[in-house]
Amino acid sequence: MTEMLEQLRAELWDTDGLDLIPDPEPLIDDLIDLDSLVWVIGKPGSYKSFVALDWCACVATGETWNGRPVHKGPVLYVIAEGRAGIRKRVRAWEQATGHRMHGVAFLTMAVQVSNEVGWSALAALVAELAPVLVVIDTQARVTVGLEENSNTEMGTFVHRIDQLRRVRGSTVAVVHHTSAVGERGRGATAIDGAADTIAKVVDDGDGRITVSCEKNKNGAEWDDIRLRAVPMGDSIVLAGDDGAGRSTEPSRGALKTGHVWWGMHGQAWVGTSKLVDVVAPKPDLVDPVAGHDDRR
């Protein structure tokens, strides 16, 4: 008891001491913070997993996300479902940007929250990798056997997720399905209360996507973000959208091509054959496996 009492005393703050508490540091500017719990929710086929993967890729490589600067750092993506399609998605992103998605570690195993040994091992892996972002995709696949409408059992899930956050001060983002009406995350309200940020992804049709802020505990709710799904290789990539189907930012691939071209031919006239050589995808960025790609 004495040790616990000392811990409590150490956490006592007066009004002046509150000024020493640092403001949250953004992981993606004006969107999500470091050291926070985030839920990415949406109906099946709403592209919510594409949004989560795009966050992972941008944070790991230092790319801006939809024009927003990121805090660059390692990422752990727990692929609890959809393992077969992840390679095509990653290769499409790499083809669009012109570089590899280095910095993202993909765990292709669904570690169950109810398995204390397994979850402790996952926490140890987080300690080892020190990621700034951990994505769990999806909530349903790591909570098998738990009653998702029970606040008690979902409270246990929240505790486990928060355990991962505390290990390294990582942002933990959970991909989750919405209810039948699509208004909020499926299941118990304990999730809504625990989340620092809730981002809802909606498929507006014709490849157009809206990412809206349903909750932002530590700041103002951001305006709706418009995206569109652009075919790339055997999958799609996400681009900004102005609401009329036009991209709001230059193509990452086009920018990359321009830089490469200028480095090779900036001081000389260039013919069509040389342009083809520059634009053609590098062999290691092309995925030879074609097939169906879902839109989780």
Secondary structure as the mmCIF struct_conf table of DSSP 4:
data_model
#
loop_
_struct_conf.conf_type_id
_struct_conf.id
_struct_conf.beg_label_comp_id
_struct_conf.beg_label_asym_id
_struct_conf.beg_label_seq_id
_struct_conf.end_label_comp_id
_struct_conf.end_label_asym_id
_struct_conf.end_label_seq_id
HELX_RH_AL_P HELX_RH_AL_P1 THR A 2 ALA A 10
TURN_TY1_P TURN_TY1_P1 GLU A 11 GLU A 11
TURN_TY1_P TURN_TY1_P2 THR A 15 ASP A 16
HELX_RH_3T_P HELX_RH_3T_P1 GLY A 17 LEU A 20
BEND BEND1 ILE A 21 ILE A 21
HELX_LH_PP_P HELX_LH_PP_P1 PRO A 22 GLU A 25
STRN STRN1 PRO A 26 ILE A 28
TURN_TY1_P TURN_TY1_P3 ASP A 29 LEU A 31
STRN STRN2 ILE A 32 ASP A 33
BEND BEND2 LEU A 34 ASP A 35
STRN STRN3 LEU A 37 GLY A 42
TURN_TY1_P TURN_TY1_P4 PRO A 44 GLY A 45
BEND BEND3 SER A 46 TYR A 47
HELX_RH_AL_P HELX_RH_AL_P2 LYS A 48 THR A 61
TURN_TY1_P TURN_TY1_P5 GLY A 62 GLY A 62
STRN STRN4 TRP A 65 TRP A 65
TURN_TY1_P TURN_TY1_P6 ASN A 66 GLY A 67
STRN STRN5 ARG A 68 ARG A 68
STRN STRN6 VAL A 70 VAL A 70
STRN STRN7 VAL A 75 ILE A 79
BEND BEND4 ALA A 80 GLU A 81
HELX_RH_3T_P HELX_RH_3T_P2 ARG A 83 GLY A 85
HELX_RH_AL_P HELX_RH_AL_P3 ILE A 86 THR A 97
TURN_TY1_P TURN_TY1_P7 GLY A 98 GLY A 98
BEND BEND5 HIS A 99 HIS A 99
TURN_TY1_P TURN_TY1_P8 HIS A 102 GLY A 103
STRN STRN8 VAL A 104 LEU A 107
BEND BEND6 MET A 109 MET A 109
TURN_TY1_P TURN_TY1_P9 VAL A 113 SER A 114
HELX_RH_AL_P HELX_RH_AL_P4 GLU A 116 LEU A 129
BEND BEND7 VAL A 132 VAL A 132
STRN STRN9 LEU A 133 ASP A 137
HELX_RH_AL_P HELX_RH_AL_P5 GLN A 139 VAL A 142
BEND BEND8 THR A 143 THR A 143
TURN_TY1_P TURN_TY1_P10 VAL A 144 GLY A 145
BEND BEND9 LEU A 146 LEU A 146
TURN_TY1_P TURN_TY1_P11 GLU A 148 ASN A 149
HELX_RH_AL_P HELX_RH_AL_P6 ASN A 151 ARG A 168
TURN_TY1_P TURN_TY1_P12 GLY A 169 GLY A 169
STRN STRN10 THR A 171 HIS A 177
STRN STRN11 THR A 178 THR A 178
TURN_TY1_P TURN_TY1_P13 ALA A 180 VAL A 181
BEND BEND10 GLY A 182 ARG A 184
STRN STRN12 GLY A 185 GLY A 185
BEND BEND11 ARG A 186 GLY A 187
TURN_TY1_P TURN_TY1_P14 THR A 189 THR A 189
HELX_RH_AL_P HELX_RH_AL_P7 ALA A 190 ALA A 194
BEND BEND12 ASP A 196 ASP A 196
STRN STRN13 THR A 197 GLY A 205
TURN_TY1_P TURN_TY1_P15 ASP A 206 GLY A 207
STRN STRN14 ARG A 208 ASN A 216
TURN_TY1_P TURN_TY1_P16 LYS A 217 ASN A 218
BEND BEND13 GLY A 219 GLY A 219
HELX_LH_PP_P HELX_LH_PP_P2 ALA A 220 ASP A 224
STRN STRN15 ILE A 225 MET A 232
TURN_TY1_P TURN_TY1_P17 GLY A 233 ASP A 234
STRN STRN16 SER A 235 GLY A 240
BEND BEND14 GLY A 243 GLY A 245
BEND BEND15 THR A 248 GLU A 249
HELX_RH_AL_P HELX_RH_AL_P8 ARG A 252 HIS A 265
TURN_TY1_P TURN_TY1_P18 GLY A 266 GLN A 267
BEND BEND16 ALA A 268 ALA A 268
HELX_RH_AL_P HELX_RH_AL_P9 THR A 272 VAL A 279
BEND BEND17 ALA A 280 ALA A 280
HELX_LH_PP_P HELX_LH_PP_P3 PRO A 281 LYS A 282
HELX_RH_3T_P HELX_RH_3T_P3 PRO A 283 LEU A 285
#
